[in-house]
Amino acid sequence: MTRSTSAPGAHLASRLGLTERVFAGPASRRLWKTVEEGLDRVETQLGDELRVADRVADAASRYLYEAGGKRVRPMLTILTSQLGDGITDEVVDGASALELTHLGSLYHDDVMDGADKRRGVPAAHSVWGNNIAILTGDLLFSRASQIMARIGERAIRLQADTFERLVLGQMHETVGPPEGADPVAYYLQVLSDKTGSLIAAAAQAGVLFSNAPEEYLEPVVVFGEKVGVAFQLLDDVIDLSADPAETGKVPGTDLRAGVPTMPYLLLAVRPDAASRDLLARIDEGVARIADGADAALLDGPLAELREHDATDETLRLANRWSAEAVAALAPLPRGPVREALTRFADAVADRSS
């Protein structure tokens, strides 16, 4: 594949509808211009870092990058860098490395979940097979580590700590909660590790690599962690969308693969007969799909789950985590950066509306 003339992650605002919501008002619009310039620098670096001499490795590693992406993590890094010296070379390096880490995790996730599509295109493992998809993810992790090594020890430690949490989150999701554990609390910790940790690292990188005051680190880390959980809770809701154009995936991909999501977990604790019956039909469908049945047999039960109060409760839970993310920003100075982060958290919680 050849690199497109228009970078896939450019114009983030138009992709997420964030320009008017996150960067509202004259001061924030000026801030957006700065963020957009930073994103362009990140896109240029990503395009360069994803070039590999080996033909298969080059095509596979660029595959999901060229399919698009929201570039949420680089945006947060560039945004929080405005609390310090702004978009330094280290900020661009850190943003690029963390986006490559995220990209690599998608290859692994799709193999483990048996996903059919990602970003509106066939999942990488369906094109090259599981082995190449896994190795491609490993290659991207390697490139991310090389970039962080250019920054120094603090960047390597951030990368290593974040990667460890990503792996543990995936492992804990795979093995499931131990006997006696609260499945909902356990799942929220999985989300904190799998999603929140990387978004928190992105927000932290902007502060670290722009030489911003140390006291800003904890607020942006807590913010990133909580907004990441809210983001994933909304993804659980959007995963049930009847419109694949909204998700880039077949509706209910995770549940069809036997991966519990928050609506399912909240359904499981409902004592009423209708909820128990729906849960039983979903479980039966998942078991039959695992034995080779057509995944379409879950279309009806998943449509019912989409309209169930358990899904509405997931939305309410996402809103609560988003509100806690905003509250964590209190120690930051008032101004366009804090306002943009607040609006970002609000926009994340409203993605399904």
N, C-alpha and C positions, 0 to 999 in steps of 0.2 A: 504494500500500500504506500502511496505517496502522501506527503503531508499536504493538507488542504491549505489554500491561501488564507482562509479565514479560520483562525484558531478555534477549536471546538468549544473551549470554555469561555470565549470572549463574550462580552455583553451579558454578563451574569444577570443583570437586572431584568433584561427582557425575558430571560428564561424563567426566572422565579417570580417576576412581577414585583421586584423589591425596590426598584428605583424610587417610585412615588411613596412607598410605605416606609422604607428604611432611611432613605436619604431625602426626606422632605424638608423644604425651606431652603433659603439661599445659602446659609452656612453649610448645611448638610449636602447640598448639591455640589458645593466646592469640594467637600470631602470626598464625595463619590468620584469626582474627576480624578482625584489623587489615587483612590483605590483602583479605579479602572486602569490607570497607567501602570500601577503595580501589577495588576492581573495580566496585562499585556506582557510585562517582563517575565512573569512566571510562565505564561504560555510559551514564550520563546524558549525558555530554558527547558521546559518539559519536552518540547519538540526535539531539542538537541539531545537531551539525555536518553530519549527513547530510540535513538538511532543505534542499531546493532549491526555489526558486519555480517553475521550469519543471517541468511535469507529468512529461514523459518522463525528464528528468534525475533528478528526485526518485525515481521508481519504480525506475529502473535502478540508481541509487547505493545504494539501500536493499535491493536484492534479495538479495545474498549476505549482507549483515549480518543481515537478518531470517531467513535460512536457518539461522543458528546460528554456531558457531565456538568454538574452544577457549579463545581469549584467553590463549594461552601467553605472548605477549610482554608484554602489560600486567601479567600476574602477576609476571613476572621484574622488571620495572621497580619495581613496588610493593615486592617482596620486598627488592631490593637497596637501596631507599631507606631501609630500616630500619637500614642501616649509618651513616646520617647523621641528618638532622632529621626523617625520616619522610615522610609523604604531604603534601608541599607542593603548592600550586597548580601549580607548574612540573612536578612529578613527574606529576600527572594530565594536564597538557597534553602532556608528552613521551610518556607511555604511549598517549594517544589518537592522537597524530600518527603514531607508529610502527605502531599497529594499522591506521590508515587506509592507510598505505603498504603494509602487508602485504595488506590487502583489495584495494587497487588492482592489486597485482601479480597477484592471482588472476584478474582479468578478462583481463589480457594473456596470462597463461600458458595459460588455457583456449582462447583464440583460436589461439595459436601451436601448441598441442598437439592441437587439434581435439577437446578433451574433450567428452564427452556430458553428464556430470553433475558437479556440485560441491556438496558438503555435502548430498547426498541430493536435490537438485533439478536440473532441466535447467540446463546451463551458460548463462550470460547471453547468449552470442552466438547460442545456439539460440533464444532468445526474441526478442531485438531485432536480431540480425545482428552481423556482425563490427565494422562501423564504430561503432555505438553502444556496443558492449562496450569497444572500445579507448578511445573518448572518455570513457566512464565511469571507466575506470581513470585516465585523465589528470586527470579532475575530482577524484578522490580524492587523487591525488598533490598537486594544487594546494591542496586543503584542508589536507593534512598540512603543507605548507610554510607556509601562513598561520598555523597554530597554532604552529609552531616559531619563526616570526618574532616572535611575542608574547613568547617567552622571551628571545631575544637572539642575538648572534653565535655563541656556542658551540653553541647548538641548531641554528642554520641550518647551521653547518659539519658537525655530526653528521649531519643530514638529507641534506645534499648528498653527503658522502663515502659514506654508506650507499647512497643511491640510485645513485650512480655504480657501485658494486660490484654492485648488483642488475642493472643494465643490462649491465655487462660479463659477468657470469655468464651471463645469458640469451643474450647474443651468442655467447659462447664455446661454450655448449651447442648453439647453432644451427649454427655453422660446423664444429664438431667439432675434434678434435686435429689439429695440423699433422703432416706426414710426419715420422716418426722419434720422435714423442712417445709416452710411455707412456700408453695410453688410461685406465688405472685412476688414475694420479696426476693426469692432466688432469681427469678426472671429479671427483675429490675436491676439486680447486681450484674447479671449477664449483659444487659443493655449498657450499664455504666462502663463495663470493661470493653465490650465490643465496639460501641459507638461513642459513648461519652468520653472515653479516654483519649481518642484521637482528636475529637473536636476541642477538648480541653488543651491538648498539646499544641494544637494550631493557635489557639488564643494565647497560650503561654509563650510560644515562639516569638510572637510579635513583640511582647514585652521584653523577653530575654535578649533578642538579637537587635533591638533598637536602643538598648541601654536605658530603658525606662526605669523609674523608681521601683525598687524591690517590693515596696508595699502594695504594688498593683498586681503582683503575681497571683497571690491567693484568690483575690476576687475574680480574676479572669479565668482561673482554673476551675473554680466552683461554678462560675457561669457556664463555661464550656461543657463541663460534665453534665449539668442539669439540662441545658438546652439540647445536648446530645441525646439524653434519654427521652425528652419530649419529642425530638425529631423522630426517633425510632418508634415511639408509641404511635405517632401519626402515620408512619410507614406501615405499621401493623393494620391500621384502619384502611389506608389507601390500598394495601395489598388485597383487600376484599372488593376493590372497585370493580364494577361490571365493565368498565371501559379500559381495555389494555393500553390505549393511547395515553392514559393518565399515568400508568405505572411503568410502561415498557416491558411488562411481564404478563404472563397468563394470570388472571384473577385467582387469588388464593394459592399462589405458587408454594409458599412456605407450608401451609397446612396440608396441601396435597402430598408434600414430601415428608409429612410426619413431623414437621418442626412446629412446636407450639408457639402461638402468638398471644398477646395479651387478651384480645377478645375471646379466644378459646379458653384461656386460663380462668377468666372471670365467668365465662359460661359454666365451667366445671364446678364452681362453688355455688351455683344457684340451686336451691332445693326444690323448685317447682317442677312438676311433671313434664311440662312442655320443654323446659331447658334440658332436663335429663334425657328426654327422648332425642332432642336435637344433638346433644353430645354423643349419645350412643350411635346415631346414624353417621356422624362425622368420623368417629373412631372406626366404625365398621368399614366406611369408605376408604379411609387411610390404609387399613389392613388389606383390603382387596386390591388397592392400587399397588401396594408393596408386593403382592403376589402376581402382578402383571395385568390387572384389570385396567380398562380405559379410565384415565383421570377425570374424564367428563362426568363420571357418575357422582361426583361431589358438587356439580354445578348447583343443584337445587338446595342442598343443605348449606352451602356457603352463601347462597343468596339469602337464606333465612337468617344466618348469622350476621350478615351485613345489616339487616334491619332490626336485630335484637338489641335489647338494652345493654347487653355486655359490651357491644361496640360503642354505644353512646357513653358508657362508663369509661371506656378507654380514652375517648375524647376528653372527658372531664379530667382524667388523670394526667393527660398530656398538658392540659391547661394549667394544672396545679404545678407541675414541674417547670413549666415555662415561667410562671409567676415567681417561683423560687429562684430561678436563674436571674430574673430581673432584680430581685431583692439583693442578690449577692453583689450587684454592681454599686451598692451604696458608697463604698469607700473611694470609688473613682471620682475624679474631678468632674463637675458638671460641664457639659459642653457637647459638641457634635458627636464625639466618639461614644460617650456614654449613651446619648440619645439614639444613635444608630444601633448600638448593641441592644438596647431596650426594644426598639422597633423590630430588630431581627428576631428576637425571642418571640415577640407577639406574632410576627409573620409565620414563624415556624409552626406555632400552635394553630394557625388559621389555614394551613395548607389544604385541608380537606373540605373547607367550606366552599 
